[in-house]
Amino acid sequence: MPWYVRFKKKTELAWEMISHAKKKKIPFAWIGMDSLYGRNSWLRNKIDAQGLIYIADIPNNLGVWLQKPKTGVPPRKKDVRGRSPTREKVIEGTEPTKVRDLKNQLGGEEWHHVFIRDTERRELWADMACLRVFPSEDTGLPGDECWLIIRKDPKSKEIKYQLSNASPDTSIDRLAQMSGSRYWIERTFEDGKGITGLADYQVRNWTGWHHHITMTLLAMLYLMVLSIDLGKKADFLTVQDVKEIFEVIMPKRKVTSEELVQLILEKHKRRLSARLSHHRRNK
């Protein structure tokens, strides 16, 4: 193994990416994380220490306190041999409550029906409760106060738990917007894999891999910018539409604007018909 290759955890790599984006002054409002990263208090604290905002998925067994317990180094017990304790622990207060158990303790007045985001077929609404808590850190000690967001889908009954260090006066509508924002990142990766071949690489070294990823991301960026520009004239136009338009016009020597318009209209007619049919079934 080359001397310059060193093992790093995924959370360490994530922090390097965040630091690089900040150094390059890439604008962003908050950082979204799935539960692999969200459960890691080291990463959450790193982000918080830099004055950045996160919205992090967490597993349903993560413990939290509603009131911060007292911590300290416990005194040495009488008639016990060995060294005196030096490690800080929770010395007063109850054990942390698992977030899945805390959900069952909430009253009806603590739940709000809020708008999350638009989908291709309908608006996504959910029942959401937002509490100020002190999460249990990897050390077992309570962390800084933050938001616990519990989101329940009224139809599927799926429960999502999240932590956020957004300011205490953040509105529930803003928290709902943050809660549903990571979907668009996942959707971008899906489009990249399905449209530009993001995952279709067969390489033997990092240089080849970086070349492939760079070209596919550039292709996605080009398609996105083109769809935004054309979308001013055609509201329903998607990145997939632009790809299919290229597939039609690239083999031809000449394509008229009438042919392009007709292609777009046919696609939009089929998409609108599918959306209306979905609404009729769900009435």
Wavefront OBJ file of the C-alpha trace (Angstrom):
o trace
v 0.000 0.000 0.000
v 1.436 3.442 -0.892
v 2.675 5.481 2.033
v 0.193 8.284 1.346
v -2.902 6.046 1.645
v -4.297 6.107 5.178
v -7.475 4.555 6.510
v -10.203 7.035 7.462
v -13.678 6.464 8.771
v -16.637 7.563 6.684
v -17.399 10.267 9.248
v -13.849 11.635 8.897
v -14.161 11.667 5.108
v -17.523 13.426 5.452
v -15.969 16.125 7.642
v -13.184 16.640 5.090
v -15.805 17.135 2.348
v -17.719 19.642 4.472
v -14.524 21.528 5.344
v -13.507 21.587 1.679
v -16.893 22.981 0.630
v -16.659 25.686 3.289
v -13.083 26.545 2.280
v -14.179 26.899 -1.355
v -17.063 29.126 -0.182
v -19.676 26.866 -1.731
v -23.015 28.253 -0.479
v -25.301 25.942 1.488
v -27.914 26.496 4.188
v -27.530 23.247 6.113
v -25.987 19.761 5.994
v -28.227 16.702 5.630
v -27.094 13.278 6.895
v -28.491 9.772 7.010
v -28.367 7.767 10.236
v -24.884 6.330 9.566
v -23.482 9.849 10.029
v -26.258 11.294 12.181
v -25.695 8.860 15.039
v -22.058 9.968 15.308
v -21.794 12.697 17.935
v -18.189 13.483 16.926
v -19.324 14.585 13.465
v -22.345 16.493 14.768
v -20.150 18.366 17.263
v -17.570 19.172 14.569
v -20.269 20.729 12.414
v -21.809 22.617 15.328
v -18.423 23.991 16.448
v -17.976 25.589 13.004
v -21.311 27.402 13.248
v -22.888 25.207 10.551
v -26.406 23.781 10.711
v -27.176 20.091 10.313
v -30.303 17.954 10.000
v -29.317 14.376 10.824
v -31.300 11.139 10.677
v -30.798 8.995 13.780
v -31.697 5.392 14.715
v -34.795 4.873 16.838
v -32.768 3.560 19.810
v -30.690 6.694 20.334
v -31.177 8.041 23.860
v -32.095 11.619 24.807
v -32.875 13.609 27.935
v -35.613 16.237 28.170
v -33.779 17.792 31.129
v -29.989 17.897 31.224
v -28.713 15.544 33.935
v -25.916 16.464 36.308
v -22.525 15.080 35.365
v -19.190 14.814 37.104
v -16.505 12.478 38.360
v -18.138 10.201 40.958
v -16.445 9.925 44.358
v -14.587 6.779 45.249
v -16.797 4.271 47.019
v -15.882 3.207 50.504
v -14.335 -0.191 51.031
v -13.565 -0.474 47.291
v -10.012 -1.146 46.263
v -8.337 0.259 43.184
v -7.802 3.676 41.673
v -10.155 6.572 42.228
v -12.566 7.333 39.350
v -11.340 9.912 36.843
v -13.932 9.592 34.104
v -16.897 11.961 33.955
v -20.303 10.292 34.143
v -23.964 11.085 34.681
v -24.227 11.189 38.472
v -27.748 12.543 38.937
v -30.870 12.050 36.866
v -32.551 9.248 34.998
v -31.223 7.152 32.157
v -31.764 8.604 28.660
v -35.041 7.735 26.950
v -34.928 6.032 23.563
v -36.516 8.262 20.952
v -38.914 5.486 19.889
v -40.217 5.331 23.485
v -40.415 9.105 23.769
v -42.662 9.173 20.691
v -45.301 7.132 22.532
v -45.298 9.594 25.448
v -46.308 12.618 23.355
v -49.805 14.025 23.541
v -51.950 14.948 20.563
v -51.304 18.674 21.034
v -47.575 18.147 20.395
v -48.142 16.822 16.877
v -48.537 19.124 13.870
v -49.685 18.287 10.335
v -47.112 20.026 8.140
v -46.159 20.282 4.492
v -42.862 18.520 3.713
v -42.273 18.871 -0.054
v -43.804 18.482 -3.469
v -43.691 15.115 -5.182
v -44.255 14.193 -8.815
v -47.856 13.230 -8.110
v -48.967 15.098 -4.999
v -47.919 17.193 -2.042
v -46.242 15.306 0.801
v -47.629 16.093 4.255
v -46.696 14.456 7.549
v -47.427 14.551 11.268
v -44.423 16.044 13.031
v -43.389 16.709 16.621
v -40.396 18.898 17.512
v -38.833 18.817 20.983
v -35.779 20.352 22.605
v -33.616 17.543 23.981
v -30.105 16.669 25.126
v -28.879 13.703 23.046
v -26.710 10.974 24.513
v -23.237 11.189 22.994
v -20.801 8.393 22.176
v -19.255 8.906 25.631
v -22.608 8.396 27.375
v -22.694 12.047 28.459
v -25.452 14.483 27.420
v -24.675 16.693 24.428
v -25.741 20.260 23.814
v -29.447 21.018 23.572
v -30.851 20.571 20.081
v -34.030 19.731 18.204
v -35.456 16.229 18.106
v -37.741 15.909 15.099
v -40.167 12.989 14.945
v -41.895 12.660 11.571
v -44.723 10.226 10.889
v -46.206 9.473 7.486
v -50.012 9.319 7.968
v -50.434 6.718 5.201
v -47.458 4.362 5.479
v -47.042 4.971 9.252
v -43.291 5.152 8.676
v -41.477 6.993 11.477
v -38.343 9.095 10.935
v -36.222 10.501 13.763
v -33.832 13.420 13.279
v -31.628 15.782 15.276
v -30.873 19.373 14.293
v -28.797 22.135 15.851
v -30.967 24.825 14.257
v -31.641 27.777 16.556
v -34.342 27.357 19.236
v -36.608 29.908 17.528
v -36.681 27.985 14.218
v -40.272 27.574 13.020
v -41.814 24.144 12.577
v -42.365 24.883 8.880
v -38.640 25.536 8.462
v -37.788 22.324 10.301
v -40.230 20.462 8.064
v -38.515 21.892 4.972
v -35.124 20.799 6.312
v -36.483 17.390 7.260
v -37.532 16.563 3.706
v -34.654 18.166 1.820
v -32.312 15.168 1.651
v -34.735 13.475 -0.753
v -33.493 15.729 -3.553
v -29.897 14.592 -2.994
v -30.943 10.946 -3.248
v -33.009 11.764 -6.335
v -29.994 13.412 -7.970
v -27.904 10.276 -7.477
v -30.701 8.142 -8.908
v -30.934 10.411 -11.965
v -27.166 10.328 -12.342
v -27.134 6.526 -12.309
v -30.100 6.187 -14.654
v -29.370 9.033 -17.090
v -25.607 9.611 -17.314
v -24.265 6.241 -16.149
v -22.842 7.430 -12.832
v -22.530 3.855 -11.523
v -21.547 2.233 -14.854
v -17.780 2.272 -14.469
v -15.237 -0.523 -14.971
v -11.890 0.894 -13.951
v -8.765 -0.434 -12.226
v -7.348 2.716 -10.636
v -8.439 5.914 -8.925
v -7.475 8.100 -11.901
v -9.904 6.274 -14.176
v -12.607 6.422 -11.528
v -12.165 10.184 -11.062
v -12.312 10.697 -14.836
v -15.585 8.776 -15.077
v -17.226 10.527 -12.130
v -16.128 13.956 -13.378
v -17.558 13.395 -16.859
v -20.869 12.011 -15.597
v -21.309 14.896 -13.142
v -20.515 17.402 -15.886
v -23.118 15.724 -18.091
v -25.674 15.957 -15.267
v -24.819 19.624 -14.722
v -25.231 20.370 -18.430
v -28.590 18.585 -18.599
v -29.780 20.347 -15.448
v -28.833 23.830 -16.702
v -30.446 23.097 -20.063
v -33.659 21.863 -18.452
v -33.795 24.982 -16.247
v -33.357 27.284 -19.248
v -35.887 25.404 -21.364
v -38.169 24.978 -18.365
v -38.993 28.674 -18.526
v -40.893 27.855 -21.693
v -41.999 24.333 -20.718
v -42.793 23.998 -16.997
v -42.977 20.192 -17.004
v -39.575 19.660 -18.612
v -37.285 17.313 -16.658
v -33.663 16.196 -16.946
v -34.921 12.868 -18.310
v -36.854 14.765 -21.010
v -33.715 16.593 -22.105
v -31.796 13.293 -22.296
v -34.490 11.711 -24.462
v -34.607 14.775 -26.709
v -30.870 14.394 -27.314
v -31.358 10.715 -28.095
v -33.814 11.709 -30.827
v -31.959 14.640 -32.370
v -28.325 13.493 -32.143
v -28.593 10.756 -34.837
v -30.337 13.169 -37.216
v -28.656 15.732 -39.407
v -31.468 18.213 -39.017
v -34.323 18.498 -36.544
v -36.997 21.173 -36.750
v -38.285 23.082 -33.765
v -41.776 21.747 -34.557
v -40.533 18.172 -34.072
v -39.011 19.054 -30.697
v -42.166 20.815 -29.520
v -44.292 17.850 -30.575
v -41.994 15.447 -28.696
v -42.214 17.515 -25.523
v -46.000 17.905 -25.779
v -46.504 14.160 -26.142
v -44.360 13.431 -23.085
v -46.152 16.051 -21.002
v -49.552 14.760 -22.091
v -48.667 11.240 -20.919
v -47.224 12.548 -17.639
v -50.281 14.705 -16.921
v -52.597 11.770 -17.676
v -50.668 9.570 -15.225
v -50.814 12.270 -12.524
v -54.578 12.783 -12.910
v -55.152 9.036 -12.809
v -53.137 8.846 -9.571
v -55.233 11.621 -7.991
v -58.481 9.877 -8.982
v -57.362 6.616 -7.397
v -56.404 8.359 -4.152
v -59.572 10.408 -3.675
l 1 2 3 4 5 6 7 8 9 10 11 12 13 14 15 16 17 18 19 20 21 22 23 24 25 26 27 28 29 30 31 32 33 34 35 36 37 38 39 40 41 42 43 44 45 46 47 48 49 50 51 52 53 54 55 56 57 58 59 60 61 62 63 64 65 66 67 68 69 70 71 72 73 74 75 76 77 78 79 80 81 82 83 84 85 86 87 88 89 90 91 92 93 94 95 96 97 98 99 100 101 102 103 104 105 106 107 108 109 110 111 112 113 114 115 116 117 118 119 120 121 122 123 124 125 126 127 128 129 130 131 132 133 134 135 136 137 138 139 140 141 142 143 144 145 146 147 148 149 150 151 152 153 154 155 156 157 158 159 160 161 162 163 164 165 166 167 168 169 170 171 172 173 174 175 176 177 178 179 180 181 182 183 184 185 186 187 188 189 190 191 192 193 194 195 196 197 198 199 200 201 202 203 204 205 206 207 208 209 210 211 212 213 214 215 216 217 218 219 220 221 222 223 224 225 226 227 228 229 230 231 232 233 234 235 236 237 238 239 240 241 242 243 244 245 246 247 248 249 250 251 252 253 254 255 256 257 258 259 260 261 262 263 264 265 266 267 268 269 270 271 272 273 274 275 276 277 278 279 280 281 282 283
